[in-house]
Structure formats: C-alpha cells, structure tokens
Amino acid sequence: MNAEVGKYCISGLSILLTLLFLLMSCSGEGGDDEVLDPPFSAYSSLELEVLNLVNDHRNSLGLVELQRLEEISFQAKLHSNHMAGANEVCHHDFGSRLKILKEQVGARSMGENVGYGYRTSEAILKAWLNSPNHRNIIESENTHFGVSATSAEGKMYVTLIFIRK
C-alpha cells in the first residue's frame, strides 16, 4: 500500500471510530425511555377537551385552574401506551412517574386517574366524577396537569396526571 492510500485509510478509520464513540456516548444506559423528555405538544381534540372539562369543573367549584405541562403529558402518554399494550387499566410504575416528575418539574405530590373504553371526553369526566377517589384527585389542591389518550383495538386508554408544585 502506498503512503497516499494509507493516509486515506487511517483518516477513514479515525472518522469511523469518532462516529462510533459519539453514538455510544449518546445512548442511555439500560434503555429506560421514561427518563427522556421529548416535547409533547400535539394534543388530540379529545385530550384538549378532557383538560378543558376538568378546568371547567374546577372553575364551577371556585378552584384554581390547572396549568398544562408537556412533561406531565409525556409521562401520561408513556402510561397510556403501556396500558394499551398490556390491554389493562392499571397504575403500574406510579412511583417511577412521580420520581421523574419530581426531578423534571419539581412536583411535590401527584395524583393519577386512568380509564378505558370511553368514546367522549364528557363520558370520561363523568365516570371520574362519579367515583369519590377520582373526584378527589380532580378537586385536590394541584397546580398542573397533563393527559394522554391512546387507542388500541377499538378501546381508548386515558391517563390524566395531576401534580402540585
């Protein structure tokens, strides 16, 4: 191999090694997607209706209107996707979501309402308000909230998370 070709091989190898180093240094350990915080700004009409109906209900009681936070909606999305994938309604990993929201946005407390099978935002809110525990979370002294609705196999899975800062 002549010196000119060798120079290009070494240069190409150094570029490849640099790219490999960058790729490895940017990957997260353990594949824990929940620590990522991509922007969540594309709300469906159903999600926006749920948020508005919750604030309308709170306003009717003289309670403070809640502010929407994308970080909360992202955590809600992860959980709605989990429920849809497992085909169950649950609060699995509630503590992990609380820990993440404490770290990301300074949450001091968190409440979570979940549901599935409802076709309208009104039906979802009515079901939660008819349940004393869910109603209590909606009417608690929270400051911020986020929501996600995921459809799977004809069922809508909804997660509504509230926090107090």
HUJO-V863579 format. One record per backbone hydrogen bond with DSSP energy under -0.5 kcal/mol. CO is the residue of the C=O (numbers start at 1). NH is the residue of the N-H. E is the energy in kcal/mol with one decimal. If there is no record, write none. Layout:
co = <CO | CO>
nh = <NH | NH>
e = <E | E>
This chain:
co = <2 | 3 | 4 | 5 | 6 | 7 | 8 | 9 | 10 | 11 | 12 | 13 | 14 | 15 | 16 | 17 | 18 | 19 | 20 | 21 | 22 | 23 | 24 | 28 | 29 | 31 | 32 | 33 | 39 | 41 | 44 | 45 | 46 | 47 | 48 | 49 | 50 | 51 | 52 | 53 | 54 | 55 | 56 | 57 | 58 | 58 | 59 | 67 | 69 | 70 | 71 | 72 | 73 | 74 | 75 | 76 | 77 | 78 | 79 | 80 | 81 | 82 | 83 | 83 | 88 | 91 | 93 | 94 | 95 | 96 | 97 | 98 | 99 | 100 | 101 | 101 | 102 | 109 | 111 | 113 | 115 | 120 | 121 | 122 | 123 | 124 | 125 | 126 | 128 | 128 | 130 | 131 | 132 | 133 | 134 | 135 | 136 | 137 | 140 | 143 | 144 | 145 | 146 | 148 | 150 | 152 | 155 | 155 | 156 | 156 | 156 | 157 | 158 | 159 | 160 | 161 | 162 | 163 | 163 | 164 | 164>
nh = <6 | 7 | 8 | 9 | 10 | 11 | 12 | 13 | 14 | 15 | 16 | 17 | 18 | 19 | 20 | 21 | 22 | 23 | 24 | 25 | 26 | 27 | 27 | 31 | 32 | 33 | 35 | 36 | 41 | 43 | 48 | 49 | 50 | 51 | 52 | 53 | 54 | 55 | 56 | 57 | 58 | 59 | 60 | 61 | 61 | 63 | 62 | 145 | 73 | 74 | 75 | 76 | 77 | 78 | 79 | 80 | 81 | 82 | 83 | 84 | 85 | 86 | 87 | 88 | 90 | 94 | 97 | 98 | 99 | 100 | 101 | 102 | 103 | 104 | 105 | 107 | 106 | 164 | 162 | 160 | 158 | 124 | 125 | 126 | 127 | 128 | 129 | 130 | 131 | 135 | 132 | 135 | 136 | 137 | 138 | 139 | 140 | 140 | 142 | 67 | 163 | 69 | 161 | 159 | 157 | 155 | 152 | 157 | 117 | 118 | 158 | 150 | 115 | 148 | 113 | 146 | 111 | 143 | 144 | 108 | 109>
e = <-2.2 | -1.9 | -1.5 | -2.2 | -2.3 | -2.1 | -2.6 | -2.3 | -2.4 | -2.0 | -2.3 | -2.6 | -2.3 | -2.5 | -2.5 | -2.4 | -2.4 | -2.5 | -2.2 | -2.4 | -1.3 | -0.7 | -0.5 | -0.6 | -1.0 | -1.4 | -1.4 | -1.6 | -0.5 | -1.1 | -2.4 | -2.3 | -2.3 | -2.3 | -2.6 | -2.9 | -2.4 | -2.1 | -2.6 | -2.5 | -2.6 | -2.8 | -2.0 | -0.9 | -0.9 | -2.8 | -1.5 | -2.3 | -1.9 | -2.4 | -1.7 | -2.4 | -2.4 | -2.3 | -2.0 | -3.0 | -2.6 | -1.8 | -2.7 | -2.5 | -2.5 | -2.3 | -1.1 | -1.9 | -0.5 | -1.4 | -2.0 | -2.4 | -2.4 | -2.4 | -2.5 | -2.3 | -2.2 | -3.0 | -2.0 | -1.6 | -1.1 | -1.8 | -3.0 | -3.0 | -3.1 | -1.8 | -2.5 | -2.6 | -2.1 | -2.1 | -2.8 | -1.5 | -1.1 | -0.5 | -0.6 | -3.1 | -2.3 | -1.6 | -2.1 | -2.4 | -0.5 | -0.8 | -2.1 | -2.3 | -2.5 | -2.0 | -2.5 | -2.6 | -3.3 | -2.1 | -2.8 | -0.6 | -1.4 | -0.5 | -0.5 | -2.9 | -1.8 | -1.9 | -2.9 | -2.0 | -2.4 | -2.9 | -2.0 | -3.8 | -1.1>
